[in-house]
């Protein structure tokens, strides 16, 4: 079987007794080398030349089959971008071509799960369930408990959508038992599973198993700092006790949920102030200090369950790296931001950052595709100023390819967007 680029790099690095930090050599982080070796990130030609020199190996050795792999990874990323953009129907044919077990073996489970999610999103529930059963069976053979748990969770959601509640409960109970067998089970994911199970029991009027599942979720979260998760469990317990006519207990849990949510808002405000301060640090020529502060913000947002702020922070880090021309890190954080993004306006800005980064790397076609995605989202959000800027970027990219007709059309669209922006501000031309 042909080795992937990442497998070749890792094999040579190990043979030469180098760590990932040694190979990065200060040019890129060990984390980025790890991503490349796992075939989750593609190095630029310049970085690949650096790696080949460090490994004392002709770059041609790595370029063998790299183009085909690069095309497949690019296709996979494009499919994921379509999913994030709410277009699963368009992602399906791409994922179906990649779900053969040979195209991207390192991503096989992720491809199958993404494909199942797309099938589920458009109502093809039988195909989604079948795909997840394949994921579960393969994970069972390899004894990959975490993958089995995730597949069972998703199978349970499908059965709930089908209104096959006993089977949904069966899948989720199996996932719960597997969590109990895991040595280092993630308490947050386990608690989320138990809450889904409890919610369904509660919906069916089965209050005793619902209460038991909620209380177990609470026990898991009580040893963590996930205040948002704890508040959610308190609120659900309040609902359950209220439905059961136990109003004193319902009132007590509701008060706990209220108090915790007020505390979360205060914590969020405090971290957002640090986030703003970090951006100012970057703008005043202190990029490393800014990145360190933003990484602290990420830890705080993760810690307190404020996940809606994670994508904007990764986006800010990406922009700082882009200005410093550390392009691999810029794209890495941009990709993380896109995976976590919950808002279309933020998503548009991230695609524009991706386009600018790809342009700097000389990956013009990739940059053009990202610029078009940014334009689509800015158009939907009716943000003419950002739309004009994105059209300007696309026009420059067309010029670089020699497509003057495309460039002229892009710049004309930019002019129209600028006029719309002026009219929006009350300036009459």
N, C-alpha and C positions, 0 to 999 in steps of 0.2 A: 504494500500500500504506500502511495506517495506521501512523504512527510510534509506537514504544513510548514510555513515559514517559522511560526513560533516554536514548533518542535525542533526544527533545525538549529535555531538560535540557542534554545535551552540545552540541547544535547552537546553542542560545542562548548557552551559556557561551563557546563559541569565537567566536561573532559579536561578543560584548562584550569579547573579549580577556582573559578571566579564566582563571586557572589553577584546578585543582581545589582547591588550598589557599586561593585567594581566595574561591572559592564556599563552602568549608567555614567560613571566617571564624573559626576557633577553636571553633566549635560542634561540628563533627565533623571527623574526620581526612580528609586527601586520599584515603586508602585507602577510606574509606566512600563518598566521592563517586564514586570509581572504580567501586565495586561497584554503586552506584545507576545510574550511566550505562551499565553493562554489563547492567542489568536482573537483577543477581544479588542485589540487596537492595531492599526496598521501604521508602521513608521513611515515618515516621509523619506524621499530618496536620500536627502542629506543625512538624516539620522541612521538610515540603513548603512550608508557608507561609513559612518562613525563606528557602528557596531561591527561591521565586517573588518575594519582596521583593528579594532580591539581584539577580535577573535582571530586575527592574522589569517583571514580567509578571503579569497576573491569575492567581490560583491555578486559576480555572476552566479555563484553557487546558491545564493539566496533568491536571486531573481527568477530562478527556475520554478515554474508553476506559480510564481507569486501573483502574476497578473490575473490568472483565473481565480485564485483564492481571493484576491482583492475585489474582483467583480462580484463574487458570491457574498462576501462580507458586506460590500456596498449595497447589494440587493436586500440583504437581511436588514440592514440599518434603515434602508428606505421603507421596507415593509413595517418596521417598528414605528417609523415616523408617521406613516399613514394611519397606523392604529392610534397613535397619540393624537392625531389630527381628527379622529372620529370617522375614519374612512376604512373600516375593516373589510368591506366588500372588495376594495381595490387591493388590499394586502393579501387576500386569500390566494390568488393564482401564483404570486411570488413565493409565498410560504409553502404552497403545495409542491413547487418545483424543488425547494430546498429540503423538504421533509423526506428525503430518500435514504437517510442514514449514512450517505457517503459524501454529500456535498460539503457539509460543515459538521463533522462528527463532534467537535468540541461544543457545538451549540445545539445538538440534536434535541435534547429534552426541552430547551427553551423554545426552539422552533415549533415543536409539537404542541407545547402548552400555549404559545401565542396563536397557533392555528386553531386550536380548540376554543380559545377565547373569541376569536373572530367568528367561528361557526356559531358559538353561543350568542354572540351579539346580534347576528342577523337571523336568529331563530332556527338554525340548523342543529337542533339539540341532539339528535341521534348521532350525527357525525362528531359533534363535540365530545359526547360521552364515549364513543368508540375510541377516539384519539387519546383521551385521558386514560382509558383502560389499558391502552398500549404503553403509555408512559408508566403507569403503575406496575404493569407486568415486568417491564424492563428493569425498573427500580427494585422490584422484589427479587429478581434474579441476582442483581448486584448488591442487594442488601443496603440500598440507599434509603434509609428510613425517612430522612427529611423530604426527599422527593416523593416518596409514597404518601406522606402526610399531606403535602400540598395537592397532590392529585386527588386524594380522597376529599379534601375540602372543596375543591372545584367540582368534583362529581356530586357532592352534596348540594351545592348551589344550583346545579343543573336540575337535580331531582326536585328541589324546592320550586323552581320555575315551572316544572311539569306538574306541580301539585301532588307529586308522589312523596308525601311527607314521611311515611314510614321508612322508605329507602334513603331519603335524605338524612334522617336521624341515624340510620344504620351506618352510612358512610362516615358521618361526623363522630359517632361513637367509636368506630374503628380508628379514626385519626386520633381521637382522645387517648385510646389505649396505647397507640404507638408513641404518643408524646410521653406517656408514663414510663415507657421502656427506654426512652432516650436519656443519655447521661447528662447532656447539656442542652436540654430543650429551651428554646427561646420563650421566656415567660409572656412576652407581649403577644406573639403569634398564638400561643396556646390559649391565653386568655381571650383573644379575639374569636377563636374557634368555639370556646365554651359559651361565649356570649351569643354567637349565632345559634348554637344548640339550644341555649336557654330561651332565646327569642322565639324560636319555632315551637318549643314546648309551651311557652306562654301563649302564643297565638292559638294553639290547639286547646287551651284551657287546662293544660297539664301542669298545675302549679307546683307540685312537689318536686318533680325532676327539674323544672325551670329554676326553682329556688336553689336547689342543690348545685346546679351548674353555675348560676350567678355567684354563689358564695365561694365556689372553688376558684372562679375567675378572680374574685376579690382577694382571696388568699395568695394567688400568684402575683397580683399586682401590688399588694401591700408591701412587698419587699423591694419594690422598684420606685423610681421617681416619675413614673408615667401618671401624672396627675390627671391628664385628660381621660385616660382609660379608667382610672378609679372613679372619676366623676360620672362617666358614662354608666358604669356598673351601679353606682348609687342611684342614679336616675332610673335605671331599669328596675332595680329592686323596689324603688318607690312606686313605680307603675304596677308592679306585680302585687305588692301588699295592698295597694289601693283597690285593685280589681278583686282581691280576696276579701275586701271589707275590713282590713286591719289598718285603720286610718292613723293611729298613733305611730306605728312603725313607718307607714308611708310618709308621714310628715317629717319624721326624723331623718330618713334617707334623702328626702328632697332638700332639706336644709343643708345636709352634708354636700350634696351635689352643687347647690347654689354657692356655698362658701368656697369650695375648691375652684369652681369656674371663675369666681372673682379673683382669686389668687393667681390663676393662670394668666388672666388678662394683664395683671400688674407685672408678672414675669416677662410676658411678651413685650410689653412696652419698654421695659428695661433693656432687653436684648436688642430690640430694634434701634434704640438709641446708640448702642455699641456698633450695630451694623452701619448706621449712618456715619458715625465717627470714623469707621474703617474706610468707607468710601472716600471721605474727605482726606484721610491720610494718603490714599492712593493718588488723589488729584493734586496733592502738594508734594509729590515726589518721594513718597515713602512706601513703595509697593510691598516690600517684605513685611513691614509692620502691619500693613493693611490686610495682607493675606493671613497672617497669624491671628489677627482679631476676628476675621471672618470665619476662620476654622473654629475658633472658640464659639462663635455664634451658632455654627452648624451643630456643635456638640450640645449646646443648650436647647436648641430647637428639637433635636432628636430626643434629648433627655425628657423634655416636658410634653412631648407629643404634639408640638406645634409644626406639623409637617408641611403646612401650606407655605411656610417661609423658607423651606430647604432649597427649592428650585431657584428663587431669586438670589440667594446667597451664592450658590454654585455659579449662577450667571455672572454675578459681580466678580467672583474669582477668575472666571474665564476671561472677562474683559480686561482685567489687570494683566493676566498672562499674555493676552493678545498685544497689549500696548508695549509689553516688555519683549515681544517677539519670541516668547517661549511657546511656540505654536502647538506642540504636542500636548502640553499641559492645558493650554487654552481649549483645545478640542475635547480633551478628556473631561474637563469640568462642564463644558457645554453639553456633552452627551449625558452626563449625570443629571444636569438640570432638566433636559428634555424628558428624561425618564420620570422625573418627579413632578413635572409641571402640571398645575391644575387650572391655569388660566390661559385663555387663547391670546390675550394681549402679551403676556409674558412669553408665551411660546413663539409669537411672531418675532420678538426682540432676540430670542435665542437663535432662531433660524438665521437672522441677519448676522449675528455674531459668528455663527457657523460658516456662513457664506464668506465673511471677511477673512476668517482664519484659513479656509480652504483656498481662497484667492492668494493669500500670502504664501501658502505652500505650493502654489502653482497648479492646484487641482481645480481647473477652471470649470469643467462640467459639473463637478460636485458643488462648487460655489454657486453656479447658475441655478441648480435645482433648489438649493437652500434659499437663495434670494427669491425665487418664485414662491416658495412656501411662505416666506415672510410677507410677501406682497398679498397672498391670499388671505392670511390672517389679519393683516392691517386693513385690508379692504373690508372684511367682515366686521371689524371693530370700528370702522368709520373713523380712522385716525389719519387724516390727509397729510399731516406733516411727516409722520413716520413713513407713510406710503411713498411720499415724494423722495425721501432719502433712500428708500429701498429700490425704487425705480432708477435712481441715479447710479446706485451700485450695480444693478443689472445692466444698465447701459454701458458702464465701463467694462463689464465682463464681456458683453457682446463685442465691443471694440477690440478686446484682446484676442478674440477668436477670428477677427476679420469680418464679422457679420455686421456690416454697416447698416443694413436695412433694419435688423433687430435693434441695433443701438439707437437709431433715429426714432423708432417706435417707442422704445423705453424712455428716451428723453422727452418725447412728446407727452407720454403718460405722466412723467414727472412734472412737466409744466402744468398739466391739468390738475394734478393733485395739489401743487403749490397754489394755484388759483382758488381751489376749493378751501384750502387752509386759510387764505386771506379773507375770503368771504365769511368763513366761520368766525373769524375774529372781528368781523364788522368793517373790514377794509374794502371799499368798492374800487374796482379797477376802471 
